[in-house]
């Protein structure tokens, strides 16, 4: 059924639930699971002298999030590939989905309030709207 599953993680409870669902589906279907974490570094920060420090701190946090994802996958007996990239989360997830030829994207919902979600949008909303494969949103 599925051959390649992509699951973005950000350390939130919703992304952990999504990862567990993605791992279950990978196990059931024999699909390859890829876990991606996007370092959300606004371009405006590049002009700051402390930019390298901020980037390093976010990268370290990203490594912790990926390590925790690895623990979840290991506990479920699932092998996976991981990626850490820098950019706008929804854009990077969509780019990886398209370039990697994934046939399912499993993403956590963020549970924003209606007004805030309408004004700001969310990563999961943008991914659902623009992904070129089925998307499973997990609460």
C-alpha positions in Angstrom: 0.0 0.0 0.0 2.5 2.7 1.2 6.1 2.5 0.3 7.5 5.8 1.7 6.0 7.7 4.7 7.2 11.1 5.8 6.5 12.3 9.3 7.6 15.8 10.5 8.4 16.2 14.2 8.7 19.3 16.3 8.8 17.9 19.8 5.1 18.6 20.5 2.7 16.0 21.8 0.8 16.2 18.5 3.9 15.4 16.5 4.7 12.5 18.8 1.3 11.0 18.2 1.7 11.5 14.5 5.1 9.8 14.6 3.5 6.8 16.4 0.8 6.6 13.8 3.4 6.9 11.0 5.5 4.2 12.5 2.5 1.9 12.9 1.6 2.3 9.3 5.2 1.8 8.2 5.3 -1.5 10.2 1.9 -2.7 8.8 2.7 -1.9 5.2 6.5 -2.4 5.2 7.0 1.2 4.2 10.2 3.2 4.6 9.7 5.8 7.3 11.5 9.2 7.2 11.3 11.6 10.2 12.0 15.2 9.4 12.6 18.2 11.7 12.8 21.7 10.3 14.8 24.4 12.1 12.5 27.4 11.8 15.0 30.3 11.5 13.4 33.5 10.3 15.6 35.2 7.7 15.5 38.4 9.7 17.8 36.8 12.3 20.6 36.4 9.8 21.6 40.1 10.3 22.1 39.5 14.1 25.7 38.9 15.4 24.3 36.1 17.5 22.8 34.3 14.5 25.4 31.5 14.5 24.7 30.9 18.2 20.9 30.8 17.7 21.3 28.5 14.8 23.5 26.1 16.8 21.1 26.2 19.7 18.2 25.3 17.4 20.2 22.6 15.7 21.0 21.1 19.2 17.3 21.2 20.1 16.5 19.6 16.7 19.0 16.8 17.4 17.2 16.1 20.7 13.8 16.0 19.0 15.2 13.6 16.4 16.8 11.4 19.1 13.5 11.3 21.0 11.8 10.3 17.7 14.4 7.5 17.3 13.6 6.2 20.8 9.9 6.1 19.9 10.7 4.2 16.7 13.1 1.8 18.4 10.5 1.0 21.1 8.1 0.1 18.3 10.7 -1.9 16.4 10.7 0.4 13.4 13.8 1.5 11.5 13.8 5.0 10.0 15.8 7.7 8.3 16.0 11.2 9.7 16.6 14.6 8.3 17.2 18.0 9.9 16.8 21.0 7.6 16.6 24.8 7.9 13.8 26.8 6.6 10.0 27.5 6.7 8.5 24.3 8.2 5.6 23.8 5.8 7.7 24.7 2.7 10.5 22.3 3.7 8.1 19.4 4.5 6.3 19.9 1.1 9.6 20.1 -0.7 10.9 16.9 0.9 7.6 15.2 0.2 7.8 16.0 -3.5 11.5 15.4 -4.0 11.5 12.2 -2.0 8.5 10.7 -3.7 6.6 9.9 -0.5 3.2 8.4 -0.9 1.9 9.4 2.6 2.6 12.3 4.9 1.6 11.9 8.6 1.6 15.1 10.5 0.4 16.4 13.9 -2.3 19.0 14.3 -1.5 22.0 16.3 -4.8 22.7 18.0 -4.7 26.5 17.5 -7.8 28.6 18.3 -10.0 29.4 15.3 -9.1 33.1 15.0 -5.3 32.6 15.5 -5.3 29.6 13.1 -7.2 31.6 10.5 -4.9 34.6 10.7 -1.6 32.8 11.0 -2.4 29.5 9.4 -0.5 26.4 10.6 2.0 24.0 9.2 -0.5 21.1 9.0 -3.1 23.3 7.2 -0.6 24.4 4.6 0.7 20.8 4.2 -2.8 19.5 3.7 -3.6 22.2 1.2 -0.5 21.8 -1.0 0.8 18.2 -0.6 0.9 16.1 -3.7 0.1 12.9 -1.7 -2.4 11.8 0.9 -2.0 13.5 4.3 -3.0 12.0 7.6 -3.4 14.7 10.3 -3.2 13.3 13.8 -4.6 15.0 16.9 
